[in-house]
Amino acid sequence: MLPKSDVVVTYRFDNGPLNGPHKLQVSYSQAGERVRLDFFRWMEAKVPYKSVIFDRPGNRHIAVYPERKAYTEDPAGDENPGAVLRADVMFSRQGRDMVAHAPCTEWRIETPGKDFGDTACVTDDGIVLRMASTKPSVASMIATTIHYGTPPDGIFIPPEGFRRESPS
């Protein structure tokens, strides 16, 4: 499930590990064929500590590490990191809700092999606005802002001046 529009969504993580990300910004372009995930240690942070770029048309998967001004690059593969919901799950409609001033449909998600259920609130154009688990130890995420429009030029390539490292 990927957005049909070019959009940038910022999420807040709740119940996650203290040393994990607290904010995630996801930029979608070309109906999800290009995706950038920016991970931030704190909600107030302006610079991510890690970014992941998926560029199917360019056959590139890039991990950017701003703190060390470096990046790695591999062929894109089939796993799109922007596809929050997988195809092997069962969905059942639960109703309607509003998240980040946007209407969405609440879905119960049942994943094969899991003994607990998740829920997701998804807009009609495919943007996941909230994901939550019934298991209290699992982090949840909720959209705080949504910006429709073409992402800025250059966000789907490594930043200029960053050195390329070998993937580990």
C-alpha positions in Angstrom: 0.0 0.0 0.0 1.6 3.2 -1.2 0.3 6.8 -1.7 -0.9 7.7 -5.1 0.2 11.3 -4.7 3.5 13.0 -4.1 3.5 13.7 -0.4 5.7 14.2 2.7 4.4 12.8 6.0 5.9 13.3 9.4 5.2 10.7 12.1 5.8 10.6 15.8 6.7 7.2 17.4 5.2 6.3 20.8 6.2 3.4 23.1 9.4 2.9 21.2 12.9 2.3 22.7 14.5 5.4 24.2 17.5 5.1 21.9 15.3 4.5 18.8 13.8 7.1 16.4 11.2 9.4 17.9 10.3 11.0 14.5 10.1 9.7 11.0 9.6 11.8 7.9 8.6 9.9 4.7 8.7 11.5 1.3 6.9 9.7 -1.5 7.2 10.5 -5.2 6.0 8.8 -8.5 3.3 6.8 -6.7 5.8 5.3 -4.3 8.4 4.4 -6.9 10.7 6.8 -5.1 10.7 7.0 -1.3 12.9 8.6 1.3 12.7 7.8 5.0 14.4 10.2 7.4 14.9 9.0 11.0 15.2 11.5 13.9 16.3 10.8 17.4 13.9 13.5 18.8 10.8 15.3 17.6 12.6 18.6 17.8 15.5 17.4 15.6 16.0 19.2 12.3 18.7 16.8 10.9 18.1 13.0 10.6 20.6 10.6 12.0 19.9 8.2 9.2 18.0 8.3 5.8 17.0 5.5 3.6 16.3 6.2 -0.1 14.5 3.8 -2.4 14.6 4.6 -6.1 13.1 1.9 -8.2 13.4 3.7 -11.5 17.1 4.3 -10.8 17.5 0.8 -9.3 19.1 2.2 -6.2 18.8 1.7 -2.4 20.8 4.3 -0.6 21.5 4.6 3.2 22.7 8.1 4.2 24.5 8.8 7.5 24.6 12.6 8.0 26.6 12.4 11.2 29.6 10.9 9.4 28.8 12.5 6.0 28.7 9.1 4.3 26.4 6.9 2.3 26.1 3.3 1.0 24.4 2.2 -2.2 23.0 -1.1 -3.4 20.6 -2.2 -6.2 17.0 -1.4 -5.2 15.7 -4.9 -4.9 12.0 -5.6 -4.4 11.5 -4.5 -0.8 10.1 -1.0 -0.9 10.7 0.5 2.6 7.9 2.9 2.1 5.3 0.2 1.8 4.3 0.1 5.5 1.6 -2.5 5.0 2.4 -5.8 3.3 0.4 -7.8 0.8 0.2 -10.9 3.0 -2.0 -9.4 5.7 -5.7 -9.6 6.2 -7.7 -6.3 6.5 -11.1 -5.7 8.1 -12.7 -2.3 8.0 -13.4 -0.8 11.5 -14.7 2.6 10.7 -13.6 6.2 10.0 -11.3 8.5 12.0 -9.4 11.8 11.6 -5.6 12.0 12.0 -3.4 15.1 11.4 -6.6 16.9 10.1 -7.1 14.2 7.4 -10.0 11.7 7.2 -8.9 8.1 7.1 -10.4 4.6 7.3 -9.5 2.5 10.4 -8.4 -1.1 9.5 -7.7 -4.1 11.7 -4.7 -5.9 10.4 -4.0 -9.6 11.0 -0.6 -10.8 10.0 0.0 -14.6 9.5 2.0 -16.0 12.4 1.2 -13.1 14.8 -1.0 -13.6 17.8 -1.9 -10.0 18.3 -3.6 -7.5 16.0 -2.6 -4.2 14.7 -4.7 -1.3 13.4 -3.9 1.3 10.7 -5.8 4.4 9.7 -5.3 5.0 5.9 -6.5 7.8 3.7 -8.5 7.1 0.5 -5.3 7.9 -1.5 -3.2 5.4 0.3 -1.4 7.4 3.1 -0.9 5.5 6.3 -1.6 8.1 9.1 -1.5 5.8 12.1 -0.3 2.3 13.0 -0.8 0.9 16.4 -0.5 -2.5 18.0 -2.7 -4.1 20.7 0.6 -5.3 22.2 1.8 -2.6 24.6 5.5 -3.3 24.0 5.3 -2.6 20.3 5.9 1.0 19.1 3.1 2.9 17.4 3.3 5.8 14.9 1.0 8.6 14.2 1.2 11.3 11.5 1.6 14.8 12.8 1.8 16.7 9.5 1.0 15.9 5.8 2.2 18.0 2.9 1.0 17.2 -0.6 3.3 18.2 -3.5 6.5 17.3 -5.2 9.3 16.7 -2.8 12.3 19.0 -3.1 14.9 18.4 -5.8 17.8 16.2 -4.9 16.3 14.3 -1.9 16.5 11.0 -3.8 20.2 11.1 -4.3 23.1 11.2 -1.8 24.0 14.7 -0.5 26.8 16.4 -2.3 30.1 16.1 -0.5 29.2 12.8 1.3 31.7 9.9 0.7 30.5 6.5 -0.5 31.3 3.6 1.8 31.0 -0.1 1.1 27.8 -1.7 2.3 28.3 -3.8 5.4 
